Amino acid sequence: MKGRIIVAVVAFAAVALLVGCGAVTSGPSYDALNAAKADFEKATALGMKQCTPVEYAIAEAELEFAEHHLNELKIDRFREHLAKANEMIAEGVDKLKLCKVIYFDFDKYAIKPVYYPVLYHMADTMLRYSDVNVEIQGHTCDIGTEKYNCWLGQKRADAVKETLVIYEVPESRLSTVSWGEYMPAESNATEAGRMKNRRVEFDIIYK
């Protein structure tokens, strides 16, 4: 009997340490655990004075149940936070990804009217999710000099940035870079491929 009491006391200390490190510190489950601890301590003290095995077993079982219930509560709360995070990702980041590419006419950096609603939607999403920044990447086909295409790619990126700023996205959350002709999406050997390369793409960055 004395050996069981020593083991139980050690187990109780471990449980107390585990619970003390948990995030839940109040509420019915926490109160139940404290009550079970008190009963277990009482049974352990009585055990030194020949506590009955039934009383000791009941106190031990109550403590185990209370600890299990509290851990289940912690798991449920973790699942709630995880579900919320997944919801934000699904609602926010996926919407941002709707705007993957904007295409431009040859040797132009003016935004086509068809893309203004897309950029407005992107700006609205960024305003609702303040932890998302965007790098705007300008690209060109290979017609023209490398120096000119670097300039043109930057002008395309800047045009998109200026539009998003007009839609009230803070300038500090937008960065631009020009890749010129160096990162083609398609082969420049055909006109169809070159059309795909006259573009702006977006890289989503988390703070």
C-alpha positions as protocol buffer text, in pm:
chain_id: "A"
residue {
  index: 1
  type: MET
  ca { x: 0 y: 0 z: 0 }
}
residue {
  index: 2
  type: LYS
  ca { x: 283 y: 241 z: 86 }
}
residue {
  index: 3
  type: GLY
  ca { x: 443 y: 176 z: -252 }
}
residue {
  index: 4
  type: ARG
  ca { x: 119 y: 259 z: -435 }
}
residue {
  index: 5
  type: ILE
  ca { x: 91 y: 587 z: -242 }
}
residue {
  index: 6
  type: ILE
  ca { x: 447 y: 690 z: -336 }
}
residue {
  index: 7
  type: VAL
  ca { x: 382 y: 612 z: -703 }
}
residue {
  index: 8
  type: ALA
  ca { x: 54 y: 802 z: -689 }
}
residue {
  index: 9
  type: VAL
  ca { x: 218 y: 1106 z: -532 }
}
residue {
  index: 10
  type: VAL
  ca { x: 484 y: 1109 z: -807 }
}
residue {
  index: 11
  type: ALA
  ca { x: 213 y: 1074 z: -1072 }
}
residue {
  index: 12
  type: PHE
  ca { x: 16 y: 1360 z: -917 }
}
residue {
  index: 13
  type: ALA
  ca { x: 322 y: 1586 z: -925 }
}
residue {
  index: 14
  type: ALA
  ca { x: 373 y: 1510 z: -1294 }
}
residue {
  index: 15
  type: VAL
  ca { x: 8 y: 1581 z: -1370 }
}
residue {
  index: 16
  type: ALA
  ca { x: 23 y: 1909 z: -1177 }
}
residue {
  index: 17
  type: LEU
  ca { x: 326 y: 2017 z: -1376 }
}
residue {
  index: 18
  type: LEU
  ca { x: 157 y: 1928 z: -1707 }
}
residue {
  index: 19
  type: VAL
  ca { x: -163 y: 2113 z: -1622 }
}
residue {
  index: 20
  type: GLY
  ca { x: 28 y: 2413 z: -1489 }
}
residue {
  index: 21
  type: CYS
  ca { x: 189 y: 2452 z: -1832 }
}
residue {
  index: 22
  type: GLY
  ca { x: -145 y: 2440 z: -2016 }
}
residue {
  index: 23
  type: ALA
  ca { x: -331 y: 2735 z: -2159 }
}
residue {
  index: 24
  type: VAL
  ca { x: -659 y: 2669 z: -1975 }
}
residue {
  index: 25
  type: THR
  ca { x: -652 y: 2826 z: -1627 }
}
residue {
  index: 26
  type: SER
  ca { x: -1019 y: 2885 z: -1551 }
}
residue {
  index: 27
  type: GLY
  ca { x: -1363 y: 2745 z: -1616 }
}
residue {
  index: 28
  type: PRO
  ca { x: -1564 y: 2440 z: -1504 }
}
residue {
  index: 29
  type: SER
  ca { x: -1307 y: 2185 z: -1623 }
}
residue {
  index: 30
  type: TYR
  ca { x: -1027 y: 2359 z: -1438 }
}
residue {
  index: 31
  type: ASP
  ca { x: -1240 y: 2379 z: -1122 }
}
residue {
  index: 32
  type: ALA
  ca { x: -1320 y: 2009 z: -1151 }
}
residue {
  index: 33
  type: LEU
  ca { x: -951 y: 1929 z: -1180 }
}
residue {
  index: 34
  type: ASN
  ca { x: -870 y: 2133 z: -869 }
}
residue {
  index: 35
  type: ALA
  ca { x: -1146 y: 1954 z: -678 }
}
residue {
  index: 36
  type: ALA
  ca { x: -1015 y: 1617 z: -793 }
}
residue {
  index: 37
  type: LYS
  ca { x: -665 y: 1717 z: -684 }
}
residue {
  index: 38
  type: ALA
  ca { x: -795 y: 1804 z: -338 }
}
residue {
  index: 39
  type: ASP
  ca { x: -975 y: 1469 z: -309 }
}
residue {
  index: 40
  type: PHE
  ca { x: -666 y: 1284 z: -424 }
}
residue {
  index: 41
  type: GLU
  ca { x: -444 y: 1466 z: -177 }
}
residue {
  index: 42
  type: LYS
  ca { x: -691 y: 1385 z: 99 }
}
residue {
  index: 43
  type: ALA
  ca { x: -699 y: 1017 z: -2 }
}
residue {
  index: 44
  type: THR
  ca { x: -319 y: 1008 z: -15 }
}
residue {
  index: 45
  type: ALA
  ca { x: -298 y: 1158 z: 335 }
}
residue {
  index: 46
  type: LEU
  ca { x: -556 y: 912 z: 463 }
}
residue {
  index: 47
  type: GLY
  ca { x: -361 y: 634 z: 297 }
}
residue {
  index: 48
  type: MET
  ca { x: -84 y: 694 z: 544 }
}
residue {
  index: 49
  type: LYS
  ca { x: -344 y: 613 z: 809 }
}
residue {
  index: 50
  type: GLN
  ca { x: -480 y: 298 z: 641 }
}
residue {
  index: 51
  type: CYS
  ca { x: -714 y: 460 z: 384 }
}
residue {
  index: 52
  type: THR
  ca { x: -942 y: 198 z: 228 }
}
residue {
  index: 53
  type: PRO
  ca { x: -842 y: 83 z: -123 }
}
residue {
  index: 54
  type: VAL
  ca { x: -1189 y: 180 z: -253 }
}
residue {
  index: 55
  type: GLU
  ca { x: -1160 y: 543 z: -132 }
}
residue {
  index: 56
  type: TYR
  ca { x: -811 y: 569 z: -275 }
}
residue {
  index: 57
  type: ALA
  ca { x: -914 y: 419 z: -611 }
}
residue {
  index: 58
  type: ILE
  ca { x: -1212 y: 654 z: -641 }
}
residue {
  index: 59
  type: ALA
  ca { x: -997 y: 962 z: -577 }
}
residue {
  index: 60
  type: GLU
  ca { x: -737 y: 838 z: -824 }
}
residue {
  index: 61
  type: ALA
  ca { x: -1002 y: 776 z: -1091 }
}
residue {
  index: 62
  type: GLU
  ca { x: -1161 y: 1119 z: -1040 }
}
residue {
  index: 63
  type: LEU
  ca { x: -824 y: 1287 z: -1087 }
}
residue {
  index: 64
  type: GLU
  ca { x: -755 y: 1089 z: -1403 }
}
residue {
  index: 65
  type: PHE
  ca { x: -1099 y: 1175 z: -1545 }
}
residue {
  index: 66
  type: ALA
  ca { x: -1063 y: 1547 z: -1465 }
}
residue {
  index: 67
  type: GLU
  ca { x: -719 y: 1558 z: -1626 }
}
residue {
  index: 68
  type: HIS
  ca { x: -849 y: 1378 z: -1937 }
}
residue {
  index: 69
  type: HIS
  ca { x: -1145 y: 1616 z: -1967 }
}
residue {
  index: 70
  type: LEU
  ca { x: -920 y: 1923 z: -1938 }
}
residue {
  index: 71
  type: ASN
  ca { x: -685 y: 1788 z: -2205 }
}
residue {
  index: 72
  type: GLU
  ca { x: -983 y: 1726 z: -2434 }
}
residue {
  index: 73
  type: LEU
  ca { x: -1086 y: 2088 z: -2380 }
}
residue {
  index: 74
  type: LYS
  ca { x: -738 y: 2207 z: -2477 }
}
residue {
  index: 75
  type: ILE
  ca { x: -749 y: 1994 z: -2791 }
}
residue {
  index: 76
  type: ASP
  ca { x: -1092 y: 2134 z: -2884 }
}
residue {
  index: 77
  type: ARG
  ca { x: -963 y: 2490 z: -2847 }
}
residue {
  index: 78
  type: PHE
  ca { x: -659 y: 2410 z: -3057 }
}
residue {
  index: 79
  type: ARG
  ca { x: -887 y: 2268 z: -3327 }
}
residue {
  index: 80
  type: GLU
  ca { x: -1097 y: 2586 z: -3319 }
}
residue {
  index: 81
  type: HIS
  ca { x: -787 y: 2803 z: -3370 }
}
residue {
  index: 82
  type: LEU
  ca { x: -665 y: 2576 z: -3649 }
}
residue {
  index: 83
  type: ALA
  ca { x: -1004 y: 2587 z: -3823 }
}
residue {
  index: 84
  type: LYS
  ca { x: -1004 y: 2968 z: -3800 }
}
residue {
  index: 85
  type: ALA
  ca { x: -656 y: 2986 z: -3949 }
}
residue {
  index: 86
  type: ASN
  ca { x: -754 y: 2755 z: -4234 }
}
residue {
  index: 87
  type: GLU
  ca { x: -1065 y: 2965 z: -4295 }
}
residue {
  index: 88
  type: MET
  ca { x: -855 y: 3282 z: -4323 }
}
residue {
  index: 89
  type: ILE
  ca { x: -619 y: 3110 z: -4563 }
}
residue {
  index: 90
  type: ALA
  ca { x: -905 y: 2981 z: -4777 }
}
residue {
  index: 91
  type: GLU
  ca { x: -1088 y: 3312 z: -4779 }
}
residue {
  index: 92
  type: GLY
  ca { x: -796 y: 3550 z: -4800 }
}
residue {
  index: 93
  type: VAL
  ca { x: -491 y: 3400 z: -4967 }
}
residue {
  index: 94
  type: ASP
  ca { x: -684 y: 3202 z: -5226 }
}
residue {
  index: 95
  type: LYS
  ca { x: -872 y: 3517 z: -5323 }
}
residue {
  index: 96
  type: LEU
  ca { x: -541 y: 3696 z: -5365 }
}
residue {
  index: 97
  type: LYS
  ca { x: -423 y: 3414 z: -5586 }
}
residue {
  index: 98
  type: LEU
  ca { x: -717 y: 3478 z: -5817 }
}
residue {
  index: 99
  type: CYS
  ca { x: -504 y: 3763 z: -5949 }
}
residue {
  index: 100
  type: LYS
  ca { x: -197 y: 3570 z: -6061 }
}
residue {
  index: 101
  type: VAL
  ca { x: -111 y: 3746 z: -6384 }
}
residue {
  index: 102
  type: ILE
  ca { x: -192 y: 4068 z: -6568 }
}
residue {
  index: 103
  type: TYR
  ca { x: -104 y: 4082 z: -6936 }
}
residue {
  index: 104
  type: PHE
  ca { x: 6 y: 4387 z: -7137 }
}
residue {
  index: 105
  type: ASP
  ca { x: 9 y: 4484 z: -7502 }
}
residue {
  index: 106
  type: PHE
  ca { x: 337 y: 4492 z: -7691 }
}
residue {
  index: 107
  type: ASP
  ca { x: 564 y: 4774 z: -7579 }
}
residue {
  index: 108
  type: LYS
  ca { x: 295 y: 4909 z: -7343 }
}
residue {
  index: 109
  type: TYR
  ca { x: 265 y: 4950 z: -6968 }
}
residue {
  index: 110
  type: ALA
  ca { x: -90 y: 5084 z: -6952 }
}
residue {
  index: 111
  type: ILE
  ca { x: -325 y: 4853 z: -6760 }
}
residue {
  index: 112
  type: LYS
  ca { x: -608 y: 4713 z: -6969 }
}
residue {
  index: 113
  type: PRO
  ca { x: -957 y: 4812 z: -6841 }
}
residue {
  index: 114
  type: VAL
  ca { x: -1051 y: 4446 z: -6794 }
}
residue {
  index: 115
  type: TYR
  ca { x: -798 y: 4419 z: -6509 }
}
residue {
  index: 116
  type: TYR
  ca { x: -920 y: 4710 z: -6296 }
}
residue {
  index: 117
  type: PRO
  ca { x: -1194 y: 4504 z: -6121 }
}
residue {
  index: 118
  type: VAL
  ca { x: -937 y: 4230 z: -6056 }
}
residue {
  index: 119
  type: LEU
  ca { x: -698 y: 4476 z: -5893 }
}
residue {
  index: 120
  type: TYR
  ca { x: -981 y: 4633 z: -5694 }
}
residue {
  index: 121
  type: HIS
  ca { x: -1072 y: 4291 z: -5557 }
}
residue {
  index: 122
  type: MET
  ca { x: -708 y: 4226 z: -5470 }
}
residue {
  index: 123
  type: ALA
  ca { x: -681 y: 4561 z: -5291 }
}
residue {
  index: 124
  type: ASP
  ca { x: -1000 y: 4493 z: -5094 }
}
residue {
  index: 125
  type: THR
  ca { x: -863 y: 4157 z: -4979 }
}
residue {
  index: 126
  type: MET
  ca { x: -529 y: 4306 z: -4876 }
}
residue {
  index: 127
  type: LEU
  ca { x: -708 y: 4571 z: -4670 }
}
residue {
  index: 128
  type: ARG
  ca { x: -894 y: 4297 z: -4482 }
}
residue {
  index: 129
  type: TYR
  ca { x: -578 y: 4091 z: -4418 }
}
residue {
  index: 130
  type: SER
  ca { x: -309 y: 4323 z: -4288 }
}
residue {
  index: 131
  type: ASP
  ca { x: -49 y: 4045 z: -4253 }
}
residue {
  index: 132
  type: VAL
  ca { x: -16 y: 4003 z: -4631 }
}
residue {
  index: 133
  type: ASN
  ca { x: 226 y: 4204 z: -4846 }
}
residue {
  index: 134
  type: VAL
  ca { x: 275 y: 4172 z: -5221 }
}
residue {
  index: 135
  type: GLU
  ca { x: 578 y: 4191 z: -5447 }
}
residue {
  index: 136
  type: ILE
  ca { x: 479 y: 4305 z: -5799 }
}
residue {
  index: 137
  type: GLN
  ca { x: 703 y: 4152 z: -6066 }
}
residue {
  index: 138
  type: GLY
  ca { x: 727 y: 4305 z: -6414 }
}
residue {
  index: 139
  type: HIS
  ca { x: 816 y: 4093 z: -6721 }
}
residue {
  index: 140
  type: THR
  ca { x: 857 y: 4145 z: -7096 }
}
residue {
  index: 141
  type: CYS
  ca { x: 913 y: 3945 z: -7413 }
}
residue {
  index: 142
  type: ASP
  ca { x: 1257 y: 3946 z: -7575 }
}
residue {
  index: 143
  type: ILE
  ca { x: 1189 y: 4205 z: -7845 }
}
residue {
  index: 144
  type: GLY
  ca { x: 1411 y: 4506 z: -7777 }
}
residue {
  index: 145
  type: THR
  ca { x: 1734 y: 4551 z: -7585 }
}
residue {
  index: 146
  type: GLU
  ca { x: 1787 y: 4401 z: -7240 }
}
residue {
  index: 147
  type: LYS
  ca { x: 1820 y: 4748 z: -7090 }
}
residue {
  index: 148
  type: TYR
  ca { x: 1496 y: 4868 z: -7248 }
}
residue {
  index: 149
  type: ASN
  ca { x: 1307 y: 4557 z: -7140 }
}
residue {
  index: 150
  type: CYS
  ca { x: 1427 y: 4601 z: -6780 }
}
residue {
  index: 151
  type: TRP
  ca { x: 1288 y: 4955 z: -6793 }
}
residue {
  index: 152
  type: LEU
  ca { x: 959 y: 4838 z: -6948 }
}
residue {
  index: 153
  type: GLY
  ca { x: 915 y: 4562 z: -6690 }
}
residue {
  index: 154
  type: GLN
  ca { x: 962 y: 4815 z: -6410 }
}
residue {
  index: 155
  type: LYS
  ca { x: 709 y: 5053 z: -6567 }
}
residue {
  index: 156
  type: ARG
  ca { x: 454 y: 4771 z: -6579 }
}
residue {
  index: 157
  type: ALA
  ca { x: 514 y: 4684 z: -6213 }
}
residue {
  index: 158
  type: ASP
  ca { x: 493 y: 5050 z: -6113 }
}
residue {
  index: 159
  type: ALA
  ca { x: 163 y: 5093 z: -6301 }
}
residue {
  index: 160
  type: VAL
  ca { x: 7 y: 4807 z: -6107 }
}
residue {
  index: 161
  type: LYS
  ca { x: 143 y: 4938 z: -5777 }
}
residue {
  index: 162
  type: GLU
  ca { x: 5 y: 5286 z: -5844 }
}
residue {
  index: 163
  type: THR
  ca { x: -339 y: 5137 z: -5913 }
}
residue {
  index: 164
  type: LEU
  ca { x: -338 y: 4939 z: -5588 }
}
residue {
  index: 165
  type: VAL
  ca { x: -232 y: 5252 z: -5398 }
}
residue {
  index: 166
  type: ILE
  ca { x: -524 y: 5439 z: -5556 }
}
residue {
  index: 167
  type: TYR
  ca { x: -742 y: 5159 z: -5417 }
}
residue {
  index: 168
  type: GLU
  ca { x: -601 y: 5251 z: -5071 }
}
residue {
  index: 169
  type: VAL
  ca { x: -346 y: 4973 z: -5022 }
}
residue {
  index: 170
  type: PRO
  ca { x: -60 y: 5125 z: -4816 }
}
residue {
  index: 171
  type: GLU
  ca { x: 247 y: 5177 z: -5034 }
}
residue {
  index: 172
  type: SER
  ca { x: 462 y: 5020 z: -4761 }
}
residue {
  index: 173
  type: ARG
  ca { x: 292 y: 4684 z: -4826 }
}
residue {
  index: 174
  type: LEU
  ca { x: 379 y: 4685 z: -5197 }
}
residue {
  index: 175
  type: SER
  ca { x: 720 y: 4631 z: -5354 }
}
residue {
  index: 176
  type: THR
  ca { x: 820 y: 4611 z: -5720 }
}
residue {
  index: 177
  type: VAL
  ca { x: 1088 y: 4439 z: -5923 }
}
residue {
  index: 178
  type: SER
  ca { x: 1158 y: 4409 z: -6295 }
}
residue {
  index: 179
  type: TRP
  ca { x: 1280 y: 4083 z: -6445 }
}
residue {
  index: 180
  type: GLY
  ca { x: 1271 y: 4221 z: -6797 }
}
residue {
  index: 181
  type: GLU
  ca { x: 1304 y: 3937 z: -7047 }
}
residue {
  index: 182
  type: TYR
  ca { x: 1500 y: 3709 z: -6813 }
}
residue {
  index: 183
  type: MET
  ca { x: 1213 y: 3498 z: -6675 }
}
residue {
  index: 184
  type: PRO
  ca { x: 982 y: 3410 z: -6965 }
}
residue {
  index: 185
  type: ALA
  ca { x: 667 y: 3214 z: -6890 }
}
residue {
  index: 186
  type: GLU
  ca { x: 660 y: 3075 z: -7245 }
}
residue {
  index: 187
  type: SER
  ca { x: 901 y: 3046 z: -7535 }
}
residue {
  index: 188
  type: ASN
  ca { x: 972 y: 3372 z: -7717 }
}
residue {
  index: 189
  type: ALA
  ca { x: 997 y: 3181 z: -8045 }
}
residue {
  index: 190
  type: THR
  ca { x: 628 y: 3241 z: -8123 }
}
residue {
  index: 191
  type: GLU
  ca { x: 398 y: 3542 z: -8098 }
}
residue {
  index: 192
  type: ALA
  ca { x: 164 y: 3341 z: -7873 }
}
residue {
  index: 193
  type: GLY
  ca { x: 452 y: 3279 z: -7634 }
}
residue {
  index: 194
  type: ARG
  ca { x: 566 y: 3642 z: -7641 }
}
residue {
  index: 195
  type: MET
  ca { x: 213 y: 3754 z: -7553 }
}
residue {
  index: 196
  type: LYS
  ca { x: 228 y: 3537 z: -7239 }
}
residue {
  index: 197
  type: ASN
  ca { x: 558 y: 3699 z: -7141 }
}
residue {
  index: 198
  type: ARG
  ca { x: 430 y: 4059 z: -7147 }
}
residue {
  index: 199
  type: ARG
  ca { x: 295 y: 4039 z: -6795 }
}
residue {
  index: 200
  type: VAL
  ca { x: 300 y: 4127 z: -6428 }
}
residue {
  index: 201
  type: GLU
  ca { x: 295 y: 3853 z: -6165 }
}
residue {
  index: 202
  type: PHE
  ca { x: 242 y: 3869 z: -5789 }
}
residue {
  index: 203
  type: ASP
  ca { x: 436 y: 3711 z: -5504 }
}
residue {
  index: 204
  type: ILE
  ca { x: 247 y: 3701 z: -5174 }
}
residue {
  index: 205
  type: ILE
  ca { x: 464 y: 3771 z: -4870 }
}
residue {
  index: 206
  type: TYR
  ca { x: 357 y: 3716 z: -4507 }
}
residue {
  index: 207
  type: LYS
  ca { x: 478 y: 3952 z: -4238 }
}
